[in-house]
Amino acid sequence: MARRRTVWPTLTHPDERALGSASRLLERGRYEEAADVLAELERSHKAAGDAVEVEILAAARRLCLACRHHREELKAQNQAAAAAAGMERRLRDRLAALLDLAATRSLIGPLEPAAPAPPAERPAPAPRDEASDVLAVQCLGPFCVMHGERRLEPWPNRRAKAVFKYLVMQRDRPVAKETLMDVFWPDTGVSAARNNLNVAVHALRRFLRHEHSKVSHVVFRDGCYLIDPTLPMWIDAAEFERLADAGERHEGMGRLPEAVRDLHAAEALYQGGLFDDDPYEEWILARRRELQDRYVAVLEHLGGLYRAVGDDRASLDTARKVVAVEPFRETAHRDLMRCYARQGQQHLALRQFLDCEAALRDALETRPEPATVELYEQIRRHEPV
């Protein structure tokens, strides 16, 4: 179908060059620039007293801006749809991994001989008939606490919620009240900080007792606060680290199927950074970075295991996830380049190099390593990688 040419109304003393420029900009979808050209023409005709031409040009300019607005809306909708599809895939992967883990454990039992737990380890999980009392705490991604299928909310106040988060991340380790005072009220006098802490803990206990009344929650011993060690609680961050440890241990022992199973289950649990909905609390930052580094390590272990068995598709997926978290991770960019090249998608491999180059320049003000440049040249020459 032939492209429809934009036809402009006849204007008194038309500036044909400017109108031609605006027409070409419109055909390319550069609406804002076209609107600027029309605005300049509008000012010129307004100064000349050409009222009709001014009205026509003003209407054209408004339509340009309306086109730009609707294109931006379409772009936003497409991005939202892509984000929703990505979230669906991640949740589906998480569900599949957890179901696989549950099925494997129920069918084949423990993979290693049972051994007495060392004294420093946590006590065994609660018996099956107490499962209904378990609090499930999601720390990776947006924070939430579930009791069965019910979400505990609304929290009494921001500080009570923050104190609970802190104690959860210190599970089984008493926290001195002075530490809590210093973390959450650093610029407040001792007396006021102590009072603020007492108010926050009182509100927290009352909230948890109302929502989950059968057990104790926050206890005070020897000048320290902690989550009651007898409280049945499942914490995704702790489970993530346990599965990552188990996967790496299996990998070291040559148990590759078990390693993939546990590492994949750990990867599925990582739904975002630690307390993503609370991005600016200073006490969270170091631990968030530590868990993110562990997540990247899990992905890199998985990628290595997938490459070892020639599963380029799975290796590609894990490398993409690494780059999504750390765009400047060169090893992941090289993995993507190799995977694309082996799949015959040289154009994607070369574009990945450009993405790597831009990420390194923006984040670290540096250039790709010689190994990355050499890989790029190999792919460009269509050599095997």
N, C-alpha and C positions, 0 to 999 in steps of 0.2 A: 504494500500500500504506500503510495507516495506521501511524503511528509507534507502536512498542511502548512502553507506559508502564512506567517502572521501578517494580517492586513491592517494597517493603521488608518484611521479616519483622516480625511483631508484637513490639514490645518493651515491656518494663515501663516505664511512665511515658515514652512516646516524646515527643521534642521535634519536633512535627510541622512547625514552621516551619523548623527546621534541616534536617530530612530533605527537605522540599520544596525548599529551596535547593540541597542536594546533588544532588537529582534533576535540577533544571534545569541545573546546571553540567555534569552528566554528558551530558545531551542536547546541550549545546553543545560537548562535547569538552574542557571545561576540567577535566581530571582532577586536576591538582595542587591546584586550589582546592577541588574536591570532597573530596579526601583531607584537606585542612586542616579542613574542616567536620566530617568524620567523626572526625578525631583529637580535636577539641574535645569532641564528644559522647562519645567513648570515655573521655576523662579525667573527664568529668562522671559517667558511670555507674560508672567505677572507684572514684571517691570515694564513691559511694553504695553500693558493694558489690554491684552488679548484675553478677555474673560472666558469665551467659549473654549479656546484652546487650553486654558488653565484648567477648566473643569474636566475636559476629556483626559488630559494628562494626569490629573489628580486621581481620577477613577482608575486609570490604567495602573498607576503606582500602587493604589490600594489592592488591586487584584494581584499584583506581583507579590506583595507582602502576604496576602491571603494564601497564595500558592505555596510560598515558603513555609507558612505556619502549618498547612495541611501535610506537607512533605515531612516536616519535623515530627508531627503527630504520628504519621505512618512509621517513621523510623523508630520512634519510641515504642510503638505497639509491637513492631517486629522484634526489638530488643527484649521487651517484656515476654513475648512469646518464646523467644530463644532461651531466656533465663528460666522460664517455667518448664520448658522441655528439659533443660539441663538438670533442674532440681528433681524432676520426675525420674530421670535416668539415675541420678545419684541415690535417691530414695529406693528405687527398684533394686539397684545393686546392693544397697545396704540390707534390704530385706532378704535378697537371695543369699547373701553371704551369711547372715545370721541364721537363716533356715538351714543352709548347708552345715553350718557349725553345729546347730542343735541336732540335726539328723545324724551327723557323724558321731557325735558324742553318745547319742542314745543307742546307735547300732553297734559301734565297735568298742565303746567304753574308753577309758583313759589310754592314751598312746604310750605312756611310760608307766613302769611299775610304780605302784603307790609307795610313797615314802613318808615317814613322819615329818611334819612341818617343823622347820627350825624355830627356835624360841622367838626370834624377832618377827616372824611372819604373823599376819593377821589371823584371828580365829576363823574357824570353818564357817561357811554360810549357814544361815538359819535353816532349821528343818523345813520340809515341804509344807507342813500345815501352818507355818507362820508366814508363808509367802504373801498373804494378803496384807501384811503389815509393812512390807518393804516400801521404802521411798526410793523412787528412781530419779536421780538428779542428772540432768543434761547440762554439761558445762561447755561442751565443744559446739560452738555456734551460739544461737540465742539461748539464754539460761531459762530453764524451767524445771519444776519439781512435780512429779506425778505420783499419785497414790492410786494404784490400779489404773483405771482409765480416766481418773479425775485429776485435772491440773489444779495445783494449789495456787490460788490467787483470789483477790488482789493482796499483795504484800502490804503490811501496815505502813511502812515508809522506806525510803531509799537506803537509809543507814542500817536498818534492821536486816534488810535483804543483803547488803554488802557484807555485814558481819557474818551472816550465814554462809555466803560464798567463801569468805576467807577461812572459816572453820572447816568447811567441806574440803577445801584444798589442803588443809592440814590434818586430815582425818587421822585419828588415833594419836595425834601429837598435841599435847596441851600448849595453849598460847597464853602467855602472860598478859594480864589485863593491861599492863603498861604498854605492851607491844600494840595491842588494839587501839589504845588511846593515841599512840604516836602515829599509827598508820592512818586512822580516820579523822583525828582532830589534832593535827600537828601544830597548828597555830593558836591553839586554845590553851588557857591556863589549866593546871593539873586538876583543880577542883571541878572546873566546868567540863573538862574532858571526861573525868570519872563519872560525873552526873549524866553526860550525854551517852556514855557507854551503858550505864545502868538502865537508862530509858530505852535504848535500842535493844538490849538483851531482854528486858521485860516484855517489850512489844513483840519480839521474835518468839519468845516462849509462849506467850498468850496466843499468837497466831497459829503456831504449829500445834499447840495443844487443842485448839478449836478444830483444826483441819485433820488432825491425826492423833487422836486422844489416848490411844492405848499404851503408849510408850513415853519414856523421857526423851528429851532432845538435846538441850544444851545444859551441861553440868559445870559446876565451878569447884575446883579442887586446888588447894595449896596456892591460891592466888592466880590460878589459870582457868581459862575456859576451854572447852572442847566439846565436840559432838559426842554424845553418850556412846561409848564403844559397843554397848549391847544393842544399839539401834540398828535394825535391819535396813541396810542402805546399799543401793547399787549406784555407782558413779561412773559415767561413761568415760571420763578421762582416765580413771584408774584401770578400767577394763581395756581401754585402748592401749595403755602401756603394758598391761599384762599380756595381751595378745601379741603386741610387737615383740616383747621379750621371748615369748614362746616360739614365734615364727623364726626369729633370728637363731634361737637355740636349735630348732629343728634343722634349719639350713646348715648350721655348723656341723651337725651330726649326719648330714647327707640325707635327711628325711625330706625330700623336696615336695612331695604332695602335701604333707602336713605343714611344711613351711608356707607354701602358697595359700593353703586354707586359712591359717591363723593370720598371716600378713594381710590377706584380702579382707578378712573379718575386721582387723584393726583399721584398715583403710576405710572401710564402710562406716565405721563409727565416727570418723573424723568429719563432722558436718560443718566445720568452720573453726575459726580461731577461738581460743579460750574466752568465754564471756564476750562474744562479738557485740552484744547489745550494750556493752559498757566499755567503750574503746579507750577512755582516757584515764582510768584509774591507774595510778603509777604502780601499785603493788602487783598488778596483773601482768604488766608488760614483760618482765623477764620470764615468767612462767609460760606466758603465751608464746614467746619466741622459742622457748625450749620445746614445747609441744609441737610447734610448727616444724621445727628442725627434725623432730622425731618422725613426724608425718612424712616429710620429704625423704627421710632415710628409709621408711617403710616402702614408699613408692619406688625408690631406687633399688632396694632389695628385690621387690616384685619384678621390676623391669629387667634386672639381671637374670632372674629365674626364667622369665618368659623368653628372653633372648637365647638362653641356653638350650631351650627346646624348639627354637625357631618360630615362636608365636609372635610374628611382627605386629599383628593387629592388637594384641594385648599389650605388647611393649609400647606401641604407639600411644595407646590410651593412657598408660601410666606416665609417659613422658609429657604428654599434654597437661596432665594434672600437676606435674612438677612445675612446668612453665607458668601455669595459671597462678601458682602460689609465689614462685620466685622467677620472674621473667628474665633475670640475668644469670640463671644457672646454665652455663655453657654446655655442660655434659648432657643435659636434657635436650638442648637444641640440637646437639650432634646426634643424639639418639633419634630424634624426629627426622632429621635430614637423612639418616641411613634408612630408616623405615620407609619413608616416602620414595627414596631412590630405588630400594629393592622392590617396591610395588609398581615401579615404572612411572612414578609421578615426579619426574625430575623438576618440573616447574614449581611444585609445592616444596620440594627440598631446597631449591634455590631461593624461594621466597622466605623459607624458614631462616636461612642465613641472614637475609636482610632484616627480619624481625629480631634476630639475635643481636645483630650489629646495632640496631636502634635501641634495644633494651640496655645494652652495655653502655652506650653513649649517654642515654638519659639517666640511668641509675648510678653508674660508676665513673662516667667520663673516661672511658677506656675503649679499646678496640678488641675484637675477637682474638683469641689465642692462635698461634701458628697452626695448631692441630685443626682448629675449626676452619681456618682459611684453606688449608690443604685439602680438607674434606670437600669444601665448596668447589675447589678447582677440579678434584676428581670427578665430582658429580657433573660439573659443567662439561668435562671432556667425555662424559658417558662411560667412565671407567667403573668396574665393579667395586662396591664398598662393602 
